[in-house]
Every structure is written in C-alpha cells, then in structure tokens.
Amino acid sequence: MLNFSSSVRIYVATAPCNMGKSFRGLTGLVRQRLAEDPLSGHLFCFVNRRKTLMKCLFATPNGMTIYYRKLTRGTFELPHVADGSQKVEVDTATFAMILEGIDLKTAKRRKRFHRQR
C-alpha cells in the first residue's frame, strides 16, 4: 500500500490516456489536461480506456516516480463526475478503494469529522 502525508492531494484523470507514456508524456498530461503543476508534490493518476491499467505520477525532492498497476481481472472504479471535469480529487481512503477494485457507488461511508483545507 502507498502511504502519503496528509498534505499530498490525489488527482484522478477522468478521461482515459495512452499507457505508453512515460515521465515526459505524463507530465505533459498533468500540465495540459489537468492544469496542474507536476512538480507540486501531489499524486496524479491516469487509467486506460478499459480501466485495467493505472499509472500514477508523483514528484519527490529527488526526482519523479511512476507507480504502475495492472489488474488481471476486473476494472478500476472511478468516481463519477457530473460536470465533465478532466480531473477529480479523491482522499486516501477512496484511492485505496479504487486500487482494490471496490465499487464506489455501493460502498457505504459513515459520518466522520473532516478538517477543511
């Protein structure tokens, strides 16, 4: 499991992308599609059209890291975005559910205290 500090925001691109992209291609997608800075220290995730592959780009002080996940069965369930946005920000718990293949629509969340950013 990936562990990030509470200051790291996690962005998931809603549109599929080419999984052949590496560091330069993914940083270009972050700048153009998501309108974010790839060196901000946040995590940026992309999936393919069939939603069986996911690449996440993360900048550290020492360089860039790509996390790559391939599902042998099933698909990644992404959050629904009604306004047609190119990205959606998720919390670490939702990101963990996405990675584990949990259906986000049927997952029931209990009320919790959340500090406003």
C-alpha positions as CSV (number, residue, x, y, z in Angstrom):
1,M,0.0,0.0,0.0
2,L,1.1,3.5,-0.8
3,N,1.5,5.9,2.1
4,F,1.5,9.7,1.6
5,S,1.4,12.6,4.0
6,S,-1.9,14.4,4.6
7,S,-0.6,17.4,2.6
8,V,-0.5,15.3,-0.6
9,R,-3.6,15.7,-2.8
10,I,-4.6,12.8,-5.1
11,Y,-6.0,13.7,-8.5
12,V,-7.5,11.1,-10.9
13,A,-7.9,12.0,-14.6
14,T,-11.5,11.2,-15.7
15,A,-10.5,10.7,-19.4
16,P,-8.5,7.6,-20.5
17,C,-4.9,8.1,-21.6
18,N,-2.3,6.2,-23.6
19,M,-0.4,3.9,-21.2
20,G,2.7,4.0,-23.4
21,K,3.5,7.4,-21.9
22,S,6.4,7.7,-19.5
23,F,7.7,10.6,-17.4
24,R,7.6,13.4,-20.1
25,G,4.3,12.2,-21.5
26,L,2.6,12.0,-18.1
27,T,4.0,15.4,-17.0
28,G,2.6,16.9,-20.3
29,L,-0.8,15.4,-19.4
30,V,-0.7,16.8,-16.0
31,R,0.0,20.3,-17.3
32,Q,-2.4,20.2,-20.3
33,R,-5.3,18.1,-19.3
34,L,-5.4,18.6,-15.5
35,A,-4.0,22.1,-15.5
36,E,-1.7,21.3,-12.5
37,D,2.0,21.5,-11.8
38,P,3.6,18.0,-11.9
39,L,6.3,19.2,-9.5
40,S,3.8,20.2,-6.8
41,G,4.3,17.0,-4.8
42,H,0.8,15.7,-5.5
43,L,-0.2,12.4,-6.9
44,F,-1.7,12.3,-10.5
45,C,-3.4,9.1,-11.7
46,F,-4.4,8.0,-15.2
47,V,-6.2,4.9,-16.5
48,N,-6.5,3.3,-19.9
49,R,-9.8,3.0,-21.9
50,R,-10.6,-0.4,-20.5
51,K,-9.8,0.7,-16.9
52,T,-7.4,-2.2,-16.4
53,L,-4.2,-0.2,-16.2
54,M,-3.3,2.7,-13.9
55,K,-0.2,4.9,-13.9
56,C,0.4,7.4,-11.1
57,L,3.0,10.2,-11.3
58,F,4.5,11.5,-8.1
59,A,7.2,14.1,-7.7
60,T,9.6,13.9,-4.8
61,P,12.5,16.2,-3.9
62,N,14.9,13.7,-5.5
63,G,13.0,13.1,-8.8
64,M,9.9,11.7,-10.3
65,T,8.3,8.3,-9.6
66,I,5.7,6.3,-11.6
67,Y,3.5,3.8,-9.9
68,Y,2.1,1.3,-12.4
69,R,-0.8,-1.1,-11.6
70,K,-2.3,-3.8,-13.9
71,L,-5.4,-5.7,-13.0
72,T,-5.6,-9.3,-14.2
73,R,-9.3,-9.4,-13.5
74,G,-11.9,-6.6,-13.1
75,T,-11.6,-2.9,-13.6
76,F,-10.8,0.3,-11.7
77,E,-14.0,2.0,-10.5
78,L,-13.5,5.8,-10.8
79,P,-15.6,8.4,-9.1
80,H,-18.4,9.8,-11.2
81,V,-18.0,13.4,-12.3
82,A,-21.2,15.1,-13.5
83,D,-19.8,18.4,-14.7
84,G,-17.5,17.0,-17.3
85,S,-14.3,17.9,-15.4
86,Q,-11.0,16.5,-16.5
87,K,-10.0,15.5,-13.0
88,V,-11.4,14.6,-9.7
89,E,-9.7,14.9,-6.3
90,V,-10.0,11.9,-4.0
91,D,-8.9,11.2,-0.5
92,T,-6.6,8.4,0.5
93,A,-9.4,6.1,1.6
94,T,-11.2,6.5,-1.8
95,F,-7.9,6.0,-3.6
96,A,-7.3,2.8,-1.6
97,M,-10.8,1.6,-2.6
98,I,-10.1,2.4,-6.3
99,L,-6.8,0.4,-6.2
100,E,-8.6,-2.6,-4.5
101,G,-11.4,-2.6,-7.0
102,I,-14.2,-1.7,-4.6
103,D,-17.4,-0.4,-6.2
104,L,-17.6,3.2,-5.0
105,K,-21.3,3.5,-5.6
106,T,-22.2,0.7,-3.2
107,A,-19.5,1.5,-0.6
108,K,-21.2,2.9,2.5
109,R,-19.3,5.6,4.4
110,R,-20.1,6.5,8.0
111,K,-20.0,10.2,9.0
112,R,-16.6,11.4,10.1
113,F,-15.1,14.6,11.1
114,H,-13.1,16.2,8.2
115,R,-11.0,19.3,8.6
116,Q,-11.5,21.9,5.9
117,R,-8.5,22.6,3.7
